[in-house]
Amino acid sequence: MIRSVALTAALLFAGAAHASGASCTVQAGDKKLAGAAKTSFMKKCEGDAKAACEAQAGDKKLAGAAKNSFVKKCVGDAVGS
């Protein structure tokens, strides 16, 4: 149950970030975050993005190297690196 709630939240977050086109880096800049606040935000944002990307990979029934590649690119796009 907790996992499904976390996954739903991650998907909503990723959807909102994707819909606005704002990566984690852009969002942190918009919020004028720096130092520890930026580090904390980026860590949470990247974690949420990874959960959402892994869910998308599962929906696409990806496994192995294809899943790893998809998740890596997806997270990179979401984080803005």
Phi and psi in radians as a Rosetta constraint file:
Dihedral C 1 N 2 CA 2 C 2 CIRCULARHARMONIC -1.102 0.35
Dihedral N 2 CA 2 C 2 N 3 CIRCULARHARMONIC -0.685 0.35
Dihedral C 2 N 3 CA 3 C 3 CIRCULARHARMONIC -1.095 0.35
Dihedral N 3 CA 3 C 3 N 4 CIRCULARHARMONIC -0.722 0.35
Dihedral C 3 N 4 CA 4 C 4 CIRCULARHARMONIC -1.177 0.35
Dihedral N 4 CA 4 C 4 N 5 CIRCULARHARMONIC -0.601 0.35
Dihedral C 4 N 5 CA 5 C 5 CIRCULARHARMONIC -1.168 0.35
Dihedral N 5 CA 5 C 5 N 6 CIRCULARHARMONIC -0.773 0.35
Dihedral C 5 N 6 CA 6 C 6 CIRCULARHARMONIC -1.113 0.35
Dihedral N 6 CA 6 C 6 N 7 CIRCULARHARMONIC -0.718 0.35
Dihedral C 6 N 7 CA 7 C 7 CIRCULARHARMONIC -1.131 0.35
Dihedral N 7 CA 7 C 7 N 8 CIRCULARHARMONIC -0.757 0.35
Dihedral C 7 N 8 CA 8 C 8 CIRCULARHARMONIC -1.061 0.35
Dihedral N 8 CA 8 C 8 N 9 CIRCULARHARMONIC -0.775 0.35
Dihedral C 8 N 9 CA 9 C 9 CIRCULARHARMONIC -1.090 0.35
Dihedral N 9 CA 9 C 9 N 10 CIRCULARHARMONIC -0.738 0.35
Dihedral C 9 N 10 CA 10 C 10 CIRCULARHARMONIC -1.123 0.35
Dihedral N 10 CA 10 C 10 N 11 CIRCULARHARMONIC -0.716 0.35
Dihedral C 10 N 11 CA 11 C 11 CIRCULARHARMONIC -1.153 0.35
Dihedral N 11 CA 11 C 11 N 12 CIRCULARHARMONIC -0.693 0.35
Dihedral C 11 N 12 CA 12 C 12 CIRCULARHARMONIC -1.121 0.35
Dihedral N 12 CA 12 C 12 N 13 CIRCULARHARMONIC -0.747 0.35
Dihedral C 12 N 13 CA 13 C 13 CIRCULARHARMONIC -1.084 0.35
Dihedral N 13 CA 13 C 13 N 14 CIRCULARHARMONIC -0.858 0.35
Dihedral C 13 N 14 CA 14 C 14 CIRCULARHARMONIC -1.113 0.35
Dihedral N 14 CA 14 C 14 N 15 CIRCULARHARMONIC -0.683 0.35
Dihedral C 14 N 15 CA 15 C 15 CIRCULARHARMONIC -1.095 0.35
Dihedral N 15 CA 15 C 15 N 16 CIRCULARHARMONIC -0.743 0.35
Dihedral C 15 N 16 CA 16 C 16 CIRCULARHARMONIC -1.159 0.35
Dihedral N 16 CA 16 C 16 N 17 CIRCULARHARMONIC -0.756 0.35
Dihedral C 16 N 17 CA 17 C 17 CIRCULARHARMONIC -1.139 0.35
Dihedral N 17 CA 17 C 17 N 18 CIRCULARHARMONIC -0.728 0.35
Dihedral C 17 N 18 CA 18 C 18 CIRCULARHARMONIC -1.185 0.35
Dihedral N 18 CA 18 C 18 N 19 CIRCULARHARMONIC -0.742 0.35
Dihedral C 18 N 19 CA 19 C 19 CIRCULARHARMONIC -1.103 0.35
Dihedral N 19 CA 19 C 19 N 20 CIRCULARHARMONIC -0.658 0.35
Dihedral C 19 N 20 CA 20 C 20 CIRCULARHARMONIC -1.469 0.35
Dihedral N 20 CA 20 C 20 N 21 CIRCULARHARMONIC -0.198 0.35
Dihedral C 20 N 21 CA 21 C 21 CIRCULARHARMONIC 1.306 0.35
Dihedral N 21 CA 21 C 21 N 22 CIRCULARHARMONIC 0.175 0.35
Dihedral C 21 N 22 CA 22 C 22 CIRCULARHARMONIC -1.657 0.35
Dihedral N 22 CA 22 C 22 N 23 CIRCULARHARMONIC 2.122 0.35
Dihedral C 22 N 23 CA 23 C 23 CIRCULARHARMONIC -1.381 0.35
Dihedral N 23 CA 23 C 23 N 24 CIRCULARHARMONIC 2.977 0.35
Dihedral C 23 N 24 CA 24 C 24 CIRCULARHARMONIC -1.004 0.35
Dihedral N 24 CA 24 C 24 N 25 CIRCULARHARMONIC -0.725 0.35
Dihedral C 24 N 25 CA 25 C 25 CIRCULARHARMONIC -1.095 0.35
Dihedral N 25 CA 25 C 25 N 26 CIRCULARHARMONIC -0.760 0.35
Dihedral C 25 N 26 CA 26 C 26 CIRCULARHARMONIC -1.148 0.35
Dihedral N 26 CA 26 C 26 N 27 CIRCULARHARMONIC -0.751 0.35
Dihedral C 26 N 27 CA 27 C 27 CIRCULARHARMONIC -1.079 0.35
Dihedral N 27 CA 27 C 27 N 28 CIRCULARHARMONIC -0.737 0.35
Dihedral C 27 N 28 CA 28 C 28 CIRCULARHARMONIC -1.092 0.35
Dihedral N 28 CA 28 C 28 N 29 CIRCULARHARMONIC -0.692 0.35
Dihedral C 28 N 29 CA 29 C 29 CIRCULARHARMONIC -1.156 0.35
Dihedral N 29 CA 29 C 29 N 30 CIRCULARHARMONIC -0.734 0.35
Dihedral C 29 N 30 CA 30 C 30 CIRCULARHARMONIC -1.083 0.35
Dihedral N 30 CA 30 C 30 N 31 CIRCULARHARMONIC -0.590 0.35
Dihedral C 30 N 31 CA 31 C 31 CIRCULARHARMONIC -1.491 0.35
Dihedral N 31 CA 31 C 31 N 32 CIRCULARHARMONIC -0.034 0.35
Dihedral C 31 N 32 CA 32 C 32 CIRCULARHARMONIC 0.977 0.35
Dihedral N 32 CA 32 C 32 N 33 CIRCULARHARMONIC 0.726 0.35
Dihedral C 32 N 33 CA 33 C 33 CIRCULARHARMONIC -1.421 0.35
Dihedral N 33 CA 33 C 33 N 34 CIRCULARHARMONIC 2.569 0.35
Dihedral C 33 N 34 CA 34 C 34 CIRCULARHARMONIC -2.603 0.35
Dihedral N 34 CA 34 C 34 N 35 CIRCULARHARMONIC 2.838 0.35
Dihedral C 34 N 35 CA 35 C 35 CIRCULARHARMONIC 1.051 0.35
Dihedral N 35 CA 35 C 35 N 36 CIRCULARHARMONIC -2.372 0.35
Dihedral C 35 N 36 CA 36 C 36 CIRCULARHARMONIC -1.111 0.35
Dihedral N 36 CA 36 C 36 N 37 CIRCULARHARMONIC -0.616 0.35
Dihedral C 36 N 37 CA 37 C 37 CIRCULARHARMONIC -1.121 0.35
Dihedral N 37 CA 37 C 37 N 38 CIRCULARHARMONIC -0.718 0.35
Dihedral C 37 N 38 CA 38 C 38 CIRCULARHARMONIC -1.178 0.35
Dihedral N 38 CA 38 C 38 N 39 CIRCULARHARMONIC -0.759 0.35
Dihedral C 38 N 39 CA 39 C 39 CIRCULARHARMONIC -1.045 0.35
Dihedral N 39 CA 39 C 39 N 40 CIRCULARHARMONIC -0.793 0.35
Dihedral C 39 N 40 CA 40 C 40 CIRCULARHARMONIC -1.104 0.35
Dihedral N 40 CA 40 C 40 N 41 CIRCULARHARMONIC -0.796 0.35
Dihedral C 40 N 41 CA 41 C 41 CIRCULARHARMONIC -1.063 0.35
Dihedral N 41 CA 41 C 41 N 42 CIRCULARHARMONIC -0.806 0.35
Dihedral C 41 N 42 CA 42 C 42 CIRCULARHARMONIC -1.111 0.35
Dihedral N 42 CA 42 C 42 N 43 CIRCULARHARMONIC -0.691 0.35
Dihedral C 42 N 43 CA 43 C 43 CIRCULARHARMONIC -1.106 0.35
Dihedral N 43 CA 43 C 43 N 44 CIRCULARHARMONIC -0.783 0.35
Dihedral C 43 N 44 CA 44 C 44 CIRCULARHARMONIC -1.177 0.35
Dihedral N 44 CA 44 C 44 N 45 CIRCULARHARMONIC -0.758 0.35
Dihedral C 44 N 45 CA 45 C 45 CIRCULARHARMONIC -1.068 0.35
Dihedral N 45 CA 45 C 45 N 46 CIRCULARHARMONIC -0.768 0.35
Dihedral C 45 N 46 CA 46 C 46 CIRCULARHARMONIC -1.154 0.35
Dihedral N 46 CA 46 C 46 N 47 CIRCULARHARMONIC -0.694 0.35
Dihedral C 46 N 47 CA 47 C 47 CIRCULARHARMONIC -1.099 0.35
Dihedral N 47 CA 47 C 47 N 48 CIRCULARHARMONIC -0.752 0.35
Dihedral C 47 N 48 CA 48 C 48 CIRCULARHARMONIC -1.121 0.35
Dihedral N 48 CA 48 C 48 N 49 CIRCULARHARMONIC -0.722 0.35
Dihedral C 48 N 49 CA 49 C 49 CIRCULARHARMONIC -1.124 0.35
Dihedral N 49 CA 49 C 49 N 50 CIRCULARHARMONIC -0.721 0.35
Dihedral C 49 N 50 CA 50 C 50 CIRCULARHARMONIC -1.102 0.35
Dihedral N 50 CA 50 C 50 N 51 CIRCULARHARMONIC -0.753 0.35
Dihedral C 50 N 51 CA 51 C 51 CIRCULARHARMONIC -1.077 0.35
Dihedral N 51 CA 51 C 51 N 52 CIRCULARHARMONIC -0.747 0.35
Dihedral C 51 N 52 CA 52 C 52 CIRCULARHARMONIC -1.154 0.35
Dihedral N 52 CA 52 C 52 N 53 CIRCULARHARMONIC -0.714 0.35
Dihedral C 52 N 53 CA 53 C 53 CIRCULARHARMONIC -1.175 0.35
Dihedral N 53 CA 53 C 53 N 54 CIRCULARHARMONIC -0.688 0.35
Dihedral C 53 N 54 CA 54 C 54 CIRCULARHARMONIC -1.140 0.35
Dihedral N 54 CA 54 C 54 N 55 CIRCULARHARMONIC -0.637 0.35
Dihedral C 54 N 55 CA 55 C 55 CIRCULARHARMONIC -1.129 0.35
Dihedral N 55 CA 55 C 55 N 56 CIRCULARHARMONIC -0.725 0.35
Dihedral C 55 N 56 CA 56 C 56 CIRCULARHARMONIC -1.104 0.35
Dihedral N 56 CA 56 C 56 N 57 CIRCULARHARMONIC -0.712 0.35
Dihedral C 56 N 57 CA 57 C 57 CIRCULARHARMONIC -1.097 0.35
Dihedral N 57 CA 57 C 57 N 58 CIRCULARHARMONIC -0.686 0.35
Dihedral C 57 N 58 CA 58 C 58 CIRCULARHARMONIC -1.112 0.35
Dihedral N 58 CA 58 C 58 N 59 CIRCULARHARMONIC -0.738 0.35
Dihedral C 58 N 59 CA 59 C 59 CIRCULARHARMONIC -1.072 0.35
Dihedral N 59 CA 59 C 59 N 60 CIRCULARHARMONIC -0.585 0.35
Dihedral C 59 N 60 CA 60 C 60 CIRCULARHARMONIC -1.499 0.35
Dihedral N 60 CA 60 C 60 N 61 CIRCULARHARMONIC -0.010 0.35
Dihedral C 60 N 61 CA 61 C 61 CIRCULARHARMONIC 1.038 0.35
Dihedral N 61 CA 61 C 61 N 62 CIRCULARHARMONIC 0.675 0.35
Dihedral C 61 N 62 CA 62 C 62 CIRCULARHARMONIC -1.479 0.35
Dihedral N 62 CA 62 C 62 N 63 CIRCULARHARMONIC 2.609 0.35
Dihedral C 62 N 63 CA 63 C 63 CIRCULARHARMONIC -2.577 0.35
Dihedral N 63 CA 63 C 63 N 64 CIRCULARHARMONIC 2.817 0.35
Dihedral C 63 N 64 CA 64 C 64 CIRCULARHARMONIC 1.088 0.35
Dihedral N 64 CA 64 C 64 N 65 CIRCULARHARMONIC -2.402 0.35
Dihedral C 64 N 65 CA 65 C 65 CIRCULARHARMONIC -1.093 0.35
Dihedral N 65 CA 65 C 65 N 66 CIRCULARHARMONIC -0.626 0.35
Dihedral C 65 N 66 CA 66 C 66 CIRCULARHARMONIC -1.112 0.35
Dihedral N 66 CA 66 C 66 N 67 CIRCULARHARMONIC -0.732 0.35
Dihedral C 66 N 67 CA 67 C 67 CIRCULARHARMONIC -1.142 0.35
Dihedral N 67 CA 67 C 67 N 68 CIRCULARHARMONIC -0.827 0.35
Dihedral C 67 N 68 CA 68 C 68 CIRCULARHARMONIC -1.031 0.35
Dihedral N 68 CA 68 C 68 N 69 CIRCULARHARMONIC -0.771 0.35
Dihedral C 68 N 69 CA 69 C 69 CIRCULARHARMONIC -1.112 0.35
Dihedral N 69 CA 69 C 69 N 70 CIRCULARHARMONIC -0.797 0.35
Dihedral C 69 N 70 CA 70 C 70 CIRCULARHARMONIC -1.059 0.35
Dihedral N 70 CA 70 C 70 N 71 CIRCULARHARMONIC -0.850 0.35
Dihedral C 70 N 71 CA 71 C 71 CIRCULARHARMONIC -1.101 0.35
Dihedral N 71 CA 71 C 71 N 72 CIRCULARHARMONIC -0.743 0.35
Dihedral C 71 N 72 CA 72 C 72 CIRCULARHARMONIC -1.057 0.35
Dihedral N 72 CA 72 C 72 N 73 CIRCULARHARMONIC -0.811 0.35
Dihedral C 72 N 73 CA 73 C 73 CIRCULARHARMONIC -1.178 0.35
Dihedral N 73 CA 73 C 73 N 74 CIRCULARHARMONIC -0.755 0.35
Dihedral C 73 N 74 CA 74 C 74 CIRCULARHARMONIC -1.043 0.35
Dihedral N 74 CA 74 C 74 N 75 CIRCULARHARMONIC -0.842 0.35
Dihedral C 74 N 75 CA 75 C 75 CIRCULARHARMONIC -1.133 0.35
Dihedral N 75 CA 75 C 75 N 76 CIRCULARHARMONIC -0.737 0.35
Dihedral C 75 N 76 CA 76 C 76 CIRCULARHARMONIC -1.033 0.35
Dihedral N 76 CA 76 C 76 N 77 CIRCULARHARMONIC -0.732 0.35
Dihedral C 76 N 77 CA 77 C 77 CIRCULARHARMONIC -1.132 0.35
Dihedral N 77 CA 77 C 77 N 78 CIRCULARHARMONIC -0.742 0.35
Dihedral C 77 N 78 CA 78 C 78 CIRCULARHARMONIC -1.217 0.35
Dihedral N 78 CA 78 C 78 N 79 CIRCULARHARMONIC -0.635 0.35
Dihedral C 78 N 79 CA 79 C 79 CIRCULARHARMONIC -1.399 0.35
Dihedral N 79 CA 79 C 79 N 80 CIRCULARHARMONIC -0.569 0.35
Dihedral C 79 N 80 CA 80 C 80 CIRCULARHARMONIC 1.693 0.35
Dihedral N 80 CA 80 C 80 N 81 CIRCULARHARMONIC 0.438 0.35
